[in-house]
């Protein structure tokens, strides 16, 4: 596995911080800040689609 390059944490209220990372082979990772050894992974294309869908409001129902 390639080395993961983690972004700075995205934090909400309290301790809800997440980190997004990528590696040189085209994989993307999401982990809870401080638990980067326990992550979910998919392709960068899948991460891109997820971010665009969230920005488009497709996950807004989860915030109600």
Buried (B, 14 or more C-beta within 10 A) or exposed (E): EEEBEBEEBEEEEEEEBEBBBBBEEEBBBBBBBEEBEEBEBEEEEEBEEBEEEEEEEEEEEEEE
